[in-house]
Amino acid sequence: MDRSPLYDTFARAPVSFVRGEGCWLETDDGRRMLDFSSGVAVNSLGHAHPKLAAVLSEQAGKLWHVSNLYRIPEQERLARLLCDATFAEKVFFANSGAEAVECAIKTARRYQFVSGHPERTGIITFAGAFHGRTLATLAATGNPKYLEGFGPTPEGFDQVPLGDLKAVEAAITAETAAIMIEPIQGEGGIRLVSGRFLRDLRELADRLGLLLVFDEVQTGIGRTGKLFAYEWSGVTPDIMTSAKGIGSGFPLGACLATAEAAKGMTPGTHGSTFGGNPLACAVGAAVVEIVKAPEFLEHVRSMGLYLKQQLAAVVDDHPDLVAEVRGEGLHIGVRCIVPVGDVAAAMRYQDLLGVAAGENVIRLIPPLIVTRAEIDEAVGRFDRALAALSTAKPG
């Protein structure tokens, strides 16, 4: 095989896809695979969704790009949909989750600057988090293996243990601007954060003049059974990021904020050439309109509960391989005892796709349109994958 002209930054599985429909993908050698990875929680409405294809085609025939030097009606429409459905009053559109988080960081720091506290630039984050792959968002993530070899780490980020309020309080100084947290850590292994802890962070931020930032790049747009995961706790952030599912595969990110939190983001303080272009926002608006419907979110909750129940039985049958089902809605993980890479490979052999995460967890995060029959099929394949691993184990 010829050497790939691509950067060697991905350990790619030996499979490639040529088409998809709903929760299914077809490979170039004719295999039909059940997609419980959703492009890492991206394909919220599955593959080749007819409404999204029609919206994208219609917009592509009218206008692709004009830049943010001018008003973009599609962008304003999507921003209004998001604001009407959430706490937010202002939205900035980007192309990715990392860009959305960068905007959140800048928004928090700029807020403190215009509020008369330019010294407040520090952001408290949490062990096990993942906030993106830019230098700043990697510094916010705090994982040394992602930072190695890239020179000086941007300053201004302090990681503390997840769920440890005393550690948060101890980390706050006169230079702290904000606290940033994922309501559920996705890349960290589908680690749920208690509503009590989020409420404590809200009280702490209010008392000390800090901003509370929720990173919902992975948990937002219906993934947990609410439009955004913060709704489960009743805690409202000042700033929130969104990406992944918001475009259902079309690159799109967003930073949402209250008008107060965004007051420092004045002309010239931030920008994006491609962010919020007509193509992305036309698709994003169609996605949000579908997902925010109460009956759609009820479907996600129902299917999520069913998936967890079915997986629990499989876990009980393979206690030497897997140990725990965790998650909310269709944001589900199974903690593995054997290496998660072995589980993912065994699943692919059964034509089932999942995604590895921290804490040796395999994520099962199907498109939100998944049916009960498809869950039954996926769980059956997962069971067979584990059975094959059990047979292959020595001794």
LINNOR-V305651 format. One record per residue. RES is the residue in one small letter. PHI is phi as a letter, one per 30 degrees, with the letter a starting at -180 (NA if undefined). OMEGA is omega in whole degrees, -180 to 180 (* if undefined). D_CENTER is the distance of its C-alpha to the mean C-alpha in Angstrom with 1 decimal. Layout:
RES_PHI_OMEGA_D_CENTER / RES_PHI_OMEGA_D_CENTER
//
This chain:
m_NA_-180_34.4 / d_d_177_34.3 / r_d_-178_32.2 / s_d_175_28.9 / p_d_-179_28.9 / l_d_170_25.2 / y_e_-180_24.0 / d_c_-175_23.9 / t_c_179_20.4 / f_b_171_19.0 / a_d_-171_20.6 / r_d_175_20.5 / a_d_-176_21.5 / p_d_180_24.8 / v_a_177_23.8 / s_b_-172_23.2 / f_c_-179_22.6 / v_c_178_24.8 / r_a_178_23.7 / g_a_176_21.5 / e_a_-180_22.0 / g_i_-180_19.8 / c_c_-174_18.5 / w_c_176_21.0 / l_b_177_21.3 / e_c_-179_24.7 / t_d_-180_25.5 / d_d_176_28.2 / d_c_170_30.6 / g_j_177_30.2 / r_d_178_28.1 / r_c_-172_26.0 / m_c_179_22.8 / l_d_-170_20.6 / d_c_173_16.9 / f_c_174_14.8 / s_c_178_12.2 / s_h_-179_11.3 / g_i_-174_10.9 / v_i_176_8.0 / a_i_-178_6.4 / v_c_-174_7.8 / n_d_-174_11.2 / s_d_180_10.9 / l_c_176_14.7 / g_i_-176_15.7 / h_c_175_17.9 / a_h_178_20.6 / h_d_-172_20.2 / p_e_-180_23.6 / k_d_-180_22.8 / l_d_178_20.1 / a_d_180_22.6 / a_d_180_25.4 / v_d_-180_23.6 / l_d_180_22.6 / s_d_180_26.2 / e_d_-180_27.8 / q_d_179_26.0 / a_d_178_26.7 / g_d_-179_30.3 / k_c_-173_30.5 / l_a_180_28.5 / w_c_-169_25.8 / h_a_174_25.9 / v_b_-177_28.0 / s_i_-178_26.1 / n_d_171_25.4 / l_d_-177_29.1 / y_b_176_29.6 / r_d_180_28.2 / i_b_-175_25.8 / p_e_180_26.3 / e_d_179_23.2 / q_d_-180_21.1 / e_d_179_23.0 / r_d_179_22.6 / l_d_178_18.8 / a_d_179_18.9 / r_d_177_21.4 / l_e_-179_19.5 / l_d_-180_16.5 / c_d_-180_19.1 / d_d_-175_21.2 / a_c_-175_18.4 / t_b_176_17.2 / f_d_-166_18.8 / a_d_174_18.4 / e_b_-180_21.4 / k_b_180_20.3 / v_b_170_17.5 / f_c_-178_17.2 / f_c_179_15.7 / a_b_-176_14.6 / n_c_-173_13.7 / s_a_177_10.4 / g_d_180_7.6 / a_d_178_10.3 / e_d_178_12.9 / a_d_179_11.3 / v_d_175_11.2 / e_e_179_14.7 / c_d_179_15.8 / a_d_179_14.8 / i_d_-179_16.9 / k_d_179_19.7 / t_d_-180_19.8 / a_d_-179_20.2 / r_d_-180_22.9 / r_d_176_24.6 / y_e_-180_24.9 / q_d_180_26.7 / f_d_-178_28.8 / v_d_177_30.1 / s_d_177_30.6 / g_j_-180_33.1 / h_b_-178_31.2 / p_d_179_30.6 / e_d_-178_30.6 / r_d_180_27.4 / t_b_-175_24.8 / g_d_178_23.2 / i_b_175_19.7 / i_c_177_19.3 / t_b_-169_16.2 / f_b_178_15.9 / a_e_-179_16.7 / g_j_-179_14.1 / a_d_169_11.3 / f_b_-176_9.4 / h_b_177_9.2 / g_k_-173_10.1 / r_c_172_13.3 / t_d_-178_15.7 / l_d_-179_18.5 / a_d_-178_17.6 / t_d_172_13.9 / l_d_176_15.3 / a_d_177_17.9 / a_d_177_15.5 / t_d_174_13.9 / g_i_180_17.5 / n_d_-175_17.5 / p_e_-175_21.0 / k_d_178_20.6 / y_d_-176_18.1 / l_c_-175_20.6 / e_d_174_23.8 / g_i_-177_26.0 / f_c_175_24.4 / g_i_-177_27.0 / p_e_177_26.9 / t_d_177_23.7 / p_e_-178_23.0 / e_d_173_24.3 / g_j_-179_23.2 / f_b_179_20.5 / d_b_179_21.5 / q_c_176_19.6 / v_b_179_20.8 / p_d_179_20.5 / l_d_177_17.8 / g_i_-177_19.8 / d_c_-176_22.9 / l_d_180_24.1 / k_d_178_27.2 / a_d_176_25.5 / v_d_-179_23.5 / e_e_-179_26.9 / a_d_-178_28.6 / a_d_-178_26.1 / i_d_177_26.6 / t_b_177_29.3 / a_d_-179_31.0 / e_c_-179_28.6 / t_d_-180_25.3 / a_c_-171_23.4 / a_a_172_20.2 / i_c_-179_18.1 / m_b_-175_14.3 / i_b_169_12.2 / e_d_178_9.0 / p_e_170_10.5 / i_b_178_9.3 / q_d_-179_8.8 / g_d_179_6.8 / e_d_179_8.5 / g_d_176_11.3 / g_j_-178_12.2 / i_h_180_10.8 / r_c_-179_12.9 / l_d_175_13.5 / v_c_-176_14.9 / s_d_175_18.0 / g_d_179_18.7 / r_d_-180_21.9 / f_d_178_20.2 / l_d_178_18.0 / r_d_177_21.3 / d_d_178_23.1 / l_d_179_20.9 / r_d_180_21.4 / e_d_-180_25.1 / l_d_179_25.3 / a_d_180_23.6 / d_d_-177_26.0 / r_d_-174_29.0 / l_c_178_28.5 / g_i_178_27.4 / l_c_174_23.9 / l_c_177_20.7 / l_c_-177_17.8 / v_c_174_14.4 / f_c_174_11.2 / d_c_-180_7.9 / e_c_178_5.7 / v_e_-179_3.4 / q_c_-174_1.2 / t_d_-175_4.9 / g_d_178_6.6 / i_h_169_9.1 / g_i_-172_10.8 / r_e_-178_8.6 / t_c_-178_10.6 / g_j_167_13.8 / k_c_180_13.7 / l_e_172_12.6 / f_b_-173_10.6 / a_d_-180_10.6 / y_e_-178_13.1 / e_d_179_15.6 / w_d_-175_16.2 / s_c_-174_17.7 / g_i_179_19.5 / v_c_-180_18.5 / t_c_177_18.0 / p_d_172_16.5 / d_d_-179_18.3 / i_b_180_15.4 / m_b_177_11.7 / t_c_177_9.1 / s_b_175_7.3 / a_a_178_6.6 / k_h_-172_5.7 / g_d_-174_7.5 / i_d_178_9.7 / g_c_-180_11.9 / s_h_179_11.8 / g_k_175_12.5 / f_d_-176_14.2 / p_e_-178_12.9 / l_a_175_12.0 / g_b_-179_10.4 / a_b_171_11.8 / c_c_-178_13.0 / l_c_-178_14.7 / a_a_168_17.6 / t_d_178_20.9 / a_d_179_23.9 / e_d_-178_25.2 / a_d_-177_22.2 / a_c_-173_22.2 / k_d_180_26.0 / g_d_-177_26.2 / m_d_-177_24.3 / t_c_-178_27.5 / p_e_178_28.6 / g_j_-177_28.3 / t_d_-179_25.9 / h_a_180_22.8 / g_a_177_22.3 / s_a_177_20.8 / t_d_-175_22.9 / f_c_-174_20.6 / g_e_178_18.0 / g_i_179_18.6 / n_d_-175_21.0 / p_e_-180_22.6 / l_d_-177_21.2 / a_d_-174_17.5 / c_d_175_18.2 / a_d_178_20.5 / v_d_-179_17.9 / g_e_179_15.2 / a_d_178_18.0 / a_d_179_18.9 / v_d_-177_15.4 / v_d_179_15.3 / e_d_180_18.9 / i_d_-171_18.4 / v_d_-174_15.4 / k_d_179_16.9 / a_d_-178_20.1 / p_e_-178_21.1 / e_d_177_22.2 / f_d_180_19.0 / l_d_175_17.0 / e_d_176_19.9 / h_d_179_19.6 / v_d_-180_16.0 / r_d_-179_17.4 / s_d_-180_20.5 / m_d_179_19.0 / g_d_178_16.7 / l_d_180_19.8 / y_d_179_21.8 / l_d_179_19.5 / k_d_-180_19.6 / q_d_-179_23.3 / q_d_179_24.0 / l_d_-180_22.1 / a_e_179_24.0 / a_d_179_27.2 / v_d_178_26.3 / v_d_179_25.3 / d_d_-178_28.7 / d_d_-176_30.4 / h_b_-175_29.1 / p_d_179_29.2 / d_d_-176_30.0 / l_c_-176_26.8 / v_b_-169_24.0 / a_b_-170_24.0 / e_a_171_21.4 / v_c_-178_18.9 / r_b_176_16.2 / g_k_-178_13.3 / e_b_-179_13.2 / g_i_177_13.5 / l_c_175_12.2 / h_c_-166_9.7 / i_c_174_12.6 / g_b_175_13.8 / v_b_179_17.5 / r_d_-176_18.9 / c_c_174_21.4 / i_c_173_24.8 / v_d_-180_25.5 / p_e_-176_23.4 / v_d_177_20.0 / g_d_177_20.9 / d_d_179_24.0 / v_d_-180_22.2 / a_d_179_19.8 / a_d_178_23.1 / a_d_177_25.0 / m_d_179_22.4 / r_d_178_22.7 / y_d_177_26.5 / q_c_180_26.1 / d_i_176_24.2 / l_b_-178_20.9 / l_c_171_17.6 / g_b_-177_15.1 / v_b_177_12.8 / a_d_177_14.0 / a_b_180_12.4 / g_d_-178_14.2 / e_h_177_17.2 / n_h_-177_18.3 / v_c_170_15.8 / i_c_179_15.4 / r_d_173_12.3 / l_c_-171_13.5 / i_b_-175_10.9 / p_d_169_13.2 / p_e_-175_13.2 / l_d_180_13.7 / i_d_-177_17.3 / v_e_180_18.2 / t_c_177_21.8 / r_d_179_23.6 / a_d_179_25.6 / e_d_174_22.7 / i_d_177_21.4 / d_e_-180_25.0 / e_d_-179_25.1 / a_d_-179_22.0 / v_d_176_23.1 / g_d_179_26.6 / r_d_178_25.3 / f_d_178_23.3 / d_d_180_26.6 / r_d_178_28.6 / a_d_179_26.4 / l_d_177_26.9 / a_d_179_30.6 / a_d_177_31.0 / l_d_-180_29.6 / s_d_179_31.9 / t_d_-177_34.8 / a_d_-178_34.1 / k_d_179_34.0 / p_d_177_37.2 / g_i_*_39.8
//
